[in-house]
Amino acid sequence: MTKKVLILAGDAVEALEIYYPYFRCLEEGYETTIAAGSAKKLHTVVHDFIGWETYTEKEGYLIDAAASFEDINPEEYDGLIIPGGRAPEHIRLNQYVPGIVSHFFEANKPIAAVCHASLVLTTVKEHIKEREMTAYIACKPEVEAAGGTYIEEPLHTDGNLVSGHAWPDLPGLMKEFIKQVNESKVTI
């Protein structure tokens, strides 16, 4: 049967961090669902460093979220991807997101988290406590406050949790995530 991957996103998701994993999953033959607060066109953003101390942000492409968080049954999915950008700041406040994310930890299914995705993971502290992960450096205080160990490397794998600093790390992140999804049993 076909593997199924869920991507959690919202407006201001980083363009490369959603498009690269989405297309890579489609290329792999996975049935891939993008979910957000509601089924709608999401606005992406482009983050880059152009001589500033922090990243700049520009408007990116639109991408369709086919489902709402409320309608997601995480048991139907074999893997979870959480892209970064500013979307994690607000999707972590959605009442359904912690339950969705918790399922993937509890079922030991592959989770890929890149950049600011760590902000979503801090809503499930019980699952990242004493776990190692990396993220965009500005998220280090939140990872540590949630009981996780922040790793300085651009990519890190701790069991089913594959994490990366930012979009330049997507090739390695997706290689490990896909390996884990392909090695896992099909959910349905």
N, C-alpha and C positions, 0 to 999 in steps of 0.2 A: 504494500500500500504506500501511497504518497505521504511523505513527511510533511508536517504542518508547522509553520513558524509564525509567531505573533510579534509584531513590532508595535511598541507603545510610543505614541507621539502626540504632538499638539502644535498649535501655532508657534512659530519661532524655533522650530526644530532646525538644527544645522543641516543644510542641504546635502553636503557630501555624506554626512553621518546617517542620513536616512536613505538617500538614493543608492549609494554604493552597496550597503547590505541588502536592500530590497532587490536590486537587480541581480546581485550575486546569488541570493536565495532562489530567485526565479530561474537563473541559469542552472542552478543545481537541480531544478525540477521540484522544489518545494512549493506547496500551496502556501502562499504568504499573505497574511492579513495585516493591514495597518489599521490600528484602532486609536481613537482619540475620544475626547469628551463627547463628541457627537460625530456621526458620519457626515463628512463635509470635505471641501477642498481646504487643505492646510497651506499656510504661508510658511515657506522656509526662509532661512537667513544664511548668509555667507559670512563666516568669521575668518579673519586673516590678520596677520601681523605685518604692518607696513611702516615700521619705524616708531611705533608707539610702545609704551610700556605694557599695554594690554591689547587685546584684539579689537579690531573694528568690526562693525556689523553693517551689512548691506542686505537689501531685499533679494531673495532668491526665487526659484521656481515654485510653482504650486504642485501639490501632490494630493491624491485622493486618500482620505481615510474612509475605508469601506464599512467600518463598524464603530459602534460606541463602546466605551469601557463597560457600560451597564449590560451590554448584550454578549459579552465575552464569557465563554466557559473555558477556563484555562486547561481543564482536563483534556480538551480536544487538541492541544498543541504539544509538539515535541521539543520546541525551543523558544526562547524569548530574547528579543533584541530591544535594548533601550538606547536610542541615539541621544546625543547631547544637544547643544544649543541652549536657548533659554526655555524651551518647552518643559524640561524637567522641573523648573521652578514652580510652574503652575499645575502640571498634571499630577504631581505628588499630592496635591490637595484634594484630588478627586476621591470620593469615598470608596470606589471600586478598585483603584490601583493597588493599594497595599495587599488586598486579598489575592489579586491576580499574581503579583510578584511573589508573594509568600508560597503560592502553589508550586512554582518552579523550584524554589529552594527545598520545600518539603518533599517533593517528588524526585529531587536530584536530577532535574532536567537542565540542559545547557542554557546558560544565561550569558549574553554578551552585553556589556555596559561600556560605553565610550564617553569620555569627556565629562560633561555635567550630569550624565545619567546617574552618577553616584548620589545625586540629591534625591532621586526617587528611592534608591536603596536605603537611605537613612530613615525612611518611613517604616522599614521592617528591620529595626535594630536587632531584634532577636536572631535574625538570620545572618547579619554581617558582623555581629560581635565576635571578636577574636579571629575573623577571616582577614586575609590579605587581599588588597586590591590596589589598583592604580586609578587615576582619574586626572582631569585637568588640575593643575597645581592649586588653583584657587579653591578647589573643593576639599583639599587636605584637612582643614579644620573640621568640616562636617563629617568626613569619614572617621576621623579620630574621635570626635564627640559621640558618634554612634557606636563606638567600641571596636571599630575596624583598625587594621594596621595599614597605613598608607605606604605603598611601595613607590620608590622614586623612578623605577624603570618605565619605559613607554608602553610596555605590554606585560601583563602578568596573568597567570592562570592559577587559581586556587580551587581545585576540584571542578565543580560544574560552573564556576564563575570565571569568565574570561573578561578581562578589563583592559582598556587602553586609554592613553592620555587624550588623544584628539584624532582628527581625521587622517593625518599622515600615517597613523598606526593601523588603519583599517585592513590592509592586506593581511598582516599577521593575525589580527583579531579574528577576521572572518575565516582564515585558514584553520585556526584552532576550533572556532565555533562549529564550522561545518564538519570537521573531523568528529567532534563530540556528537553532533546530531546524527551523523551517519552511523556511528557506533551504537547509538541508543536504540531501544526497541520502539516500534511504531505505536503511538498512543491508541489509535482507533483502527 
